[in-house]
Amino acid sequence: MARSNPNRFNVTSLVPKSRASWIGAAIIALLSGIAAEAQRAGPWSGGNQGQSQSRQGKSYEVGKFDYYVLSLSWSPSYCESAKSARDEQQCNRRDGKRFAFVLHGLWPQFERGWPQDCQTEDRGFVPRQVANRMLDIMPSDKLVFHEYRKHGTCAGLGIDGYFDLARKLHDKVKIPERYSQVSDPRLTVAPDQVLTDFVAINPGLTKDMLVVKCGGPGNRMEEVRVCFDRAGAFRVCGSNENQRKACAAPRMYVPPVRG
C-alpha cells in the first residue's frame, strides 16, 4: 500500500467533518485575523512617538488645555510606602536632609480630564543639568524625567519654560508653618483644616481653588493640589479636583518629617 505524501496539500482536509470541527475552524480563522491586524498595526511605542498619542490611545494637541494643577506631595507619606524605600534621593539621604512638602508636578488640565504624553521635538527628554537644578524642590531625578514626559510635553513651553514656571508657581504657594517640620507622630488633621490653613496665608486663594488628597493606611495626607490659570494666577479648579474623591475621610494622619 502506497504511503501518502505528508507534504501534499489535501483540500478535503480543510473541510470540517462535524460541528466541533466547524467551531475549531472558526476560532483558528478569528485568531489568524487578529494576528494579521496586530502585525499591520504594529506595537504601541509611546506617547512621544505617535501624533500626540497617549497611552490611552487619545491624541492631544501641544499647548491646548484650560488650566494648571500644581501638586505638592507630602514627602513623609510617600517615603513610608514600601515602594519608595529605595528612593535614596528623597527618602534615605546621607546628608541628613528631610523633606516636608515637595513639588510632585505641574499638570496641564482640561475642565474635565487632562492631556498627557504629547509629541514634542525634544521627545520628552530632560537634560541632566535641568534635572539637577530642580532637585531642591523636586528631590528625585526619576520624578523630574517622568513629569516632563507625561505632563510637561503638553504645556507647550519647552523644557526650560516648563520647569521655570513650575518653580515660580511652587514658590508662590506659601506653606503653613504647622506643616513645615511636623514632629508629632500622632498628628491628625481634618482635610478642611488644611484648606483653611493654606487659604489663611495665601492672599487670593479660596477653598475651591485647591484640594487635599489622602490615602493609604490611616488615611495619610498625600498631596495638596492648587489650581492656577495659564497666566499663573490662582483660579477655581475644574471637575478633576473633587474634594470628596480626593479625601472623604473626616481626619487624616500626617506622618512626621523623617529624621
C-alpha positions in Angstrom: 0.0 0.0 0.0 1.5 3.3 -1.1 2.2 5.8 1.7 0.7 9.3 1.4 3.0 12.3 0.9 2.9 14.3 4.1 3.8 17.5 2.1 0.9 17.1 -0.3 -1.8 19.8 0.1 -5.1 18.0 0.7 -8.1 20.2 0.1 -10.5 17.8 1.7 -8.6 18.0 5.0 -9.8 21.6 5.4 -13.5 20.6 5.2 -14.9 20.2 8.8 -16.5 16.8 9.4 -18.5 17.7 12.5 -19.9 20.6 14.4 -16.8 20.7 16.6 -14.6 20.9 13.6 -16.6 23.9 12.3 -16.1 25.7 15.7 -12.4 24.9 15.7 -12.0 26.2 12.1 -13.9 29.4 13.1 -11.7 30.0 16.1 -8.5 29.5 14.0 -9.7 31.9 11.4 -10.6 34.5 14.0 -7.2 34.3 15.7 -5.4 34.5 12.4 -7.3 37.7 11.6 -6.4 39.2 14.9 -2.7 38.3 14.5 -2.7 39.8 11.0 -4.3 43.0 12.2 -1.8 43.3 15.1 1.1 42.8 12.7 -0.2 45.6 10.4 -0.8 48.0 13.3 2.5 47.3 15.0 3.2 47.7 18.7 2.4 51.0 20.5 5.7 52.7 21.0 5.0 55.6 23.4 3.2 58.9 23.5 6.1 60.9 22.0 6.4 58.6 19.0 3.0 59.0 17.5 0.9 62.0 16.6 0.5 63.2 20.2 -0.8 59.7 21.0 -1.2 58.9 24.7 -1.2 55.6 26.5 -4.9 55.7 26.5 -5.0 55.9 22.7 -6.2 59.6 22.6 -4.5 62.4 20.7 -3.7 65.7 22.4 -2.5 68.9 20.9 0.5 70.5 22.5 -0.4 73.7 24.4 -4.1 73.1 24.2 -5.5 73.0 27.8 -7.5 75.1 30.2 -5.5 75.5 33.5 -2.7 74.1 35.6 -2.7 72.0 38.8 0.4 72.3 41.0 0.7 69.2 43.0 2.5 69.4 46.4 3.3 66.0 47.8 3.7 65.3 51.5 7.0 63.5 51.4 6.8 61.6 54.6 3.7 59.7 53.4 5.5 58.9 50.1 8.6 57.7 52.0 6.6 55.4 54.3 5.5 53.3 51.4 7.4 50.1 50.7 7.8 51.1 47.1 9.7 54.3 47.8 12.0 52.7 50.4 14.7 52.5 47.7 14.4 56.2 46.7 17.7 57.4 48.2 17.4 61.0 46.8 14.2 61.7 48.6 13.8 59.3 51.4 17.2 58.0 52.5 19.6 60.9 52.0 23.0 60.6 53.6 23.3 64.4 54.2 20.5 64.3 56.8 18.1 66.5 54.8 14.5 65.6 55.2 11.5 66.9 53.2 8.0 68.0 54.1 6.0 69.3 51.1 7.8 68.8 47.8 6.8 69.5 44.2 5.2 66.5 42.7 4.4 68.2 39.4 2.7 70.8 37.3 -0.1 69.4 35.3 -2.0 71.0 32.3 -5.7 70.2 32.7 -8.9 70.4 30.9 -12.0 71.5 32.7 -12.7 67.7 32.7 -9.8 65.3 32.0 -6.3 66.2 31.1 -3.8 65.8 28.2 -0.6 63.7 28.6 2.3 62.2 26.6 2.2 64.9 23.9 4.5 64.8 20.9 7.3 67.4 21.1 10.6 67.9 19.2 12.6 67.1 22.4 10.7 63.8 22.6 10.2 64.3 26.3 14.0 64.1 27.1 15.2 66.2 30.0 18.9 67.0 30.1 20.7 66.1 33.3 21.6 69.7 34.1 17.9 70.7 34.1 17.0 67.8 36.4 19.8 68.7 38.8 18.6 72.3 39.2 15.2 71.1 40.2 16.3 68.6 42.9 16.0 71.1 45.8 12.2 71.2 45.4 11.6 68.0 43.4 14.1 65.6 45.0 14.1 62.7 42.5 15.5 62.8 39.0 13.2 60.0 38.1 10.3 62.1 39.1 11.6 65.1 37.1 12.0 62.9 34.0 8.6 61.3 34.4 6.7 64.6 35.0 8.1 66.3 31.9 7.5 63.3 29.7 3.9 62.8 30.8 2.7 66.4 31.6 5.3 68.9 30.6 5.3 67.9 27.0 1.7 69.1 26.8 2.3 72.5 28.2 4.0 73.8 25.0 6.6 75.8 27.0 9.7 73.7 26.2 11.8 72.1 28.9 13.2 75.3 30.4 9.9 77.1 30.2 8.0 74.3 31.9 10.4 73.9 34.8 10.8 77.7 35.3 7.0 78.0 35.6 6.8 75.0 37.9 9.3 76.6 40.2 7.6 80.0 40.0 4.2 78.6 41.0 5.8 76.4 43.6 7.4 79.4 45.2 4.1 81.4 45.0 2.3 78.9 47.4 3.1 79.7 51.0 3.2 76.6 53.2 1.6 77.0 56.7 4.1 76.9 59.5 2.5 73.8 61.2 3.4 71.7 58.1 7.0 72.9 57.7 8.5 70.5 60.2 6.0 68.0 61.7 7.5 66.0 64.6 4.4 64.7 66.4 4.0 61.0 65.3 0.3 61.1 66.3 -0.8 64.2 64.4 -4.1 64.0 62.6 -6.0 66.8 60.9 -9.3 67.3 59.1 -8.9 67.9 55.3 -10.9 71.1 55.6 -8.5 72.4 58.2 -5.6 72.0 55.7 -7.6 74.0 53.2 -8.3 76.7 55.9 -4.6 76.8 56.8 -3.5 77.3 53.2 -6.2 79.9 52.4 -5.3 81.9 55.5 -1.7 82.7 54.4 -2.2 82.8 50.6 -3.9 86.0 49.5 -6.4 85.4 46.7 -6.6 81.7 47.4 -10.1 80.2 48.2 -11.1 76.7 49.2 -12.5 75.9 45.7 -9.0 76.6 44.3 -7.4 73.6 46.0 -8.0 70.1 47.2 -6.3 67.8 49.7 -5.6 64.1 48.8 -5.3 61.3 51.3 -5.0 57.6 51.1 -3.1 54.5 52.3 -3.1 53.1 55.9 -4.7 55.5 58.3 -5.8 57.9 55.5 -2.4 59.6 55.3 -2.2 63.1 53.9 -0.7 62.6 50.5 -1.0 65.8 48.5 -2.3 69.4 48.3 -3.2 70.4 44.8 -3.5 74.1 43.9 -5.1 75.3 40.7 -3.7 78.2 38.5 -4.8 79.8 35.3 -2.5 79.8 32.4 -1.1 83.3 33.4 -0.1 81.9 36.9 -2.9 83.3 39.0 -5.0 81.2 41.4 -8.2 80.0 39.9 -11.2 77.8 40.7 -10.4 74.1 40.0 -12.2 72.1 37.3 -14.1 68.9 37.9 -10.9 66.8 38.1 -10.2 68.2 41.6 -13.1 67.0 43.7 -12.5 67.0 47.4 -14.9 64.2 48.1 -13.0 61.9 45.7 -9.6 63.2 46.8 -10.2 62.6 50.5 -13.6 62.0 52.0 -12.2 61.0 55.4 -13.1 63.2 58.4 -9.5 63.3 59.5 -6.1 62.4 58.0 -2.9 61.1 59.6 0.0 63.4 58.9 3.3 61.3 59.2 6.2 63.3 60.8 9.1 64.5 58.7 11.6 61.7 58.7 14.6 62.4 60.9 
